[in-house]
Amino acid sequence: MLKIGEELYSGLFDSRILRKNQGVSPDRQVACYELELFHEAGGISYVSGVGYPIRRGMLLAAKPGQVRHTAFPTRCSFIRIWPVAGLDPAVAGLLATLPDVTYLGDGEAVEELRGLFARLGSYSAAEPDAAREVRANGILLEILYRLLRLCGEERQEAAPVEPVVQHALEYISEHYKEACSLTEIAAALSLSPNYLHAVFKRATGMTPYAYVTLRRIEQAQRLIAAGDKSMLEIALELGFCSQSHFNKVFKRETGMTPAAYRRGILAQY
């Protein structure tokens, strides 16, 4: 049986809180089995040098010895499992054979799985005792059983991002606050705009323009929540031509105006 905190740990990771103002995490070698179930689209997860655009319902299963890092923002439920050497062979075998990245989708089964991650996290946060450890290990086995079923079904295993797309994602992450049109991105990468548009959309499910907009709106939400800048300052900082243009795009992407979003943030305190 795995001990909570020492050999089994679970919780919630949100880069907006835990990696504030950090765009990319440093490379690190994975020391244990790492399971991550992502809550929303945004960011890129790199495993052994291969980049995968993060989507809602994406499962990452990193193994010991792999090297990984992440381009933020990202929000996920996670599980860390030690020890590698003494782990039950059946459990270790399942973890070792899970694809590095799989798109599980956004259905009821994935929401139930996310609920199990949260329950396991609640045991990890509590003071460990024998009863909690038994319950936590039971939840872990239920999660692994469901992963076995989900990954065994007709799910879309994530294809590695083509180098061209990976370079485009990295360029956008560095320049999305500036003028960042399809033509400018393509020119920076010495590609034709039509070719870049086609391969980018095929790999990520969105156009380069839509991805630039996503990054801008996510950053706008963080700046609004921080409360240090006016809407006009945020709009100009993120490359919008005017506050009215910013308001229009923000409402289209989130369903509310920036002012309404700020009021919602303030109402939580």
Secondary structure, 3 states (H helix, E strand, C coil): CCCECCCEEEEEEEHHHHCCCCCECCCEECCCEEEEEECCCCCEEEECCEEEECCCCEEEEECCCCEEEEECCCEEEEEEECCCCCCCHHHHHHHHHCCCEEECCCCHHHHHHHHHHHHHHHHHHCCCCHHHHHHHHHHHHHHHHHHHHHHHCCCEECCCCCHHHHHHHHHHHHHCCCCCCHHHHHHHCCCCHHHHHHHHHHHHCCCHHHHHHHHHHHHHHHHHHHCCCCHHHHHHHCCCCCHHHHHHHHHHHHCCCHHHHHHHHHHCC
